[in-house]
Amino acid sequence: MTNPPLQDEEMIIASQDIAEISLTNIGVSSDKRSDEIIDRNLVAFGQPCDIENPLDWSTSKKWLITDVISSAGFNSIMVSMIMAPTLFTIATELGMNSTEAAMLISIYLLAIAFGPLVIGHLSELYRRQVVLHG
């Protein structure tokens, strides 16, 4: 047996109760409870040393994440630079003419330029982990 869906007023009251609990955990009081609608996208960390709070991460973890993101950006640039001098070899092995070989690198660079626009939008709709791992 399923519970009936909550009405709009019940959802607002429930979200206010949850927000009040989370605000109380971080030491903030909410006096204007009845008139204020809590932002559902608000990120609040409950403990003084929360493991999910990036400000509480160790310096080595921060540098590791910086290195991973930097090498991902470096890799996309490096692949196009490595591919350019080998276009003639790729074209001869695959039986391509010069126009098709030029299109090969052009399509890759267009994907690098416009791919983040599409992936960024999809990650907002379907969650980042689903899009990047899918």
C-alpha positions in Angstrom: 0.0 0.0 0.0 1.4 3.4 -1.0 1.1 6.7 0.8 -0.9 9.4 -0.9 1.2 12.2 -2.5 1.9 15.2 -0.4 0.0 18.4 -1.2 1.9 21.6 -2.0 1.5 23.1 1.5 2.6 19.8 3.1 5.7 19.8 0.9 6.7 23.4 1.8 6.2 22.7 5.5 8.3 19.4 5.3 11.1 21.3 3.4 11.0 24.0 6.0 11.3 21.5 8.8 14.3 19.8 7.1 15.9 23.2 6.4 15.4 24.3 10.0 17.0 21.1 11.3 20.0 21.6 8.9 20.3 25.3 9.8 20.2 24.4 13.5 23.0 21.9 13.0 25.3 24.6 11.7 24.2 27.2 14.3 21.8 29.4 12.3 18.3 30.1 13.5 15.4 30.7 11.2 12.8 33.0 12.8 10.8 33.8 9.6 9.6 30.2 9.1 6.1 30.8 7.8 6.8 33.4 5.1 10.2 32.1 3.8 10.5 29.4 1.2 13.8 27.6 1.6 16.1 27.2 -1.5 16.2 23.5 -2.4 19.6 24.0 -4.0 21.2 25.3 -0.9 24.2 23.2 0.2 24.7 23.2 4.0 27.3 21.2 5.8 26.1 19.8 9.1 29.3 19.2 11.1 32.3 21.5 11.7 34.6 19.0 10.0 32.4 17.5 7.3 34.2 15.1 4.9 32.2 16.3 2.0 33.0 20.0 2.5 35.9 20.9 0.2 37.1 23.5 2.7 37.9 20.7 5.1 39.8 18.5 2.7 43.5 17.9 3.3 46.0 19.8 1.1 47.1 16.6 -0.6 43.6 15.7 -1.6 43.1 19.3 -3.0 46.3 19.0 -5.0 45.3 15.5 -6.3 42.0 16.8 -7.6 43.7 19.8 -9.2 46.2 17.5 -10.9 43.6 15.2 -12.3 41.5 18.0 -13.7 44.6 19.7 -15.1 45.8 16.6 -16.8 42.4 16.0 -18.4 42.6 19.5 -19.9 46.1 19.0 -21.0 45.3 15.6 -22.6 42.6 17.0 -24.8 44.9 19.7 -26.2 47.9 17.3 -26.5 45.9 14.7 -28.5 45.0 17.3 -31.2 48.7 18.4 -31.3 50.0 14.8 -31.6 47.4 14.0 -34.3 48.3 16.9 -36.6 51.8 15.7 -37.7 50.6 12.2 -38.3 47.6 13.1 -40.6 49.6 12.2 -43.8 50.4 8.7 -42.4 46.8 8.1 -41.2 45.5 9.2 -44.6 47.8 6.9 -46.6 47.0 3.9 -44.3 43.3 4.4 -44.5 43.2 5.4 -48.2 41.9 8.9 -47.6 42.5 12.0 -49.7 43.7 15.3 -48.2 40.2 16.7 -47.7 39.1 13.7 -45.7 42.3 13.8 -43.6 41.7 17.5 -42.8 38.1 16.7 -41.8 39.4 14.1 -39.4 41.1 16.7 -37.2 38.4 19.3 -37.8 35.7 17.0 -36.5 37.8 16.2 -33.4 38.4 19.9 -32.7 34.7 20.7 -33.2 33.9 18.0 -30.7 36.4 19.4 -28.2 34.9 22.9 -28.7 31.1 22.1 -28.6 31.1 18.9 -26.6 31.3 20.6 -23.2 28.2 22.7 -24.1 26.2 19.5 -24.7 27.6 17.5 -21.8 27.2 20.5 -19.4 23.5 20.8 -20.3 22.9 17.1 -20.0 24.7 16.9 -16.7 22.4 19.6 -15.3 19.4 17.6 -16.4 20.4 14.0 -15.6 23.2 14.4 -12.9 26.8 14.6 -13.7 27.7 11.0 -12.7 25.1 9.5 -15.1 26.3 11.6 -18.1 30.0 11.1 -17.6 29.9 7.4 -16.8 27.2 6.6 -19.3 
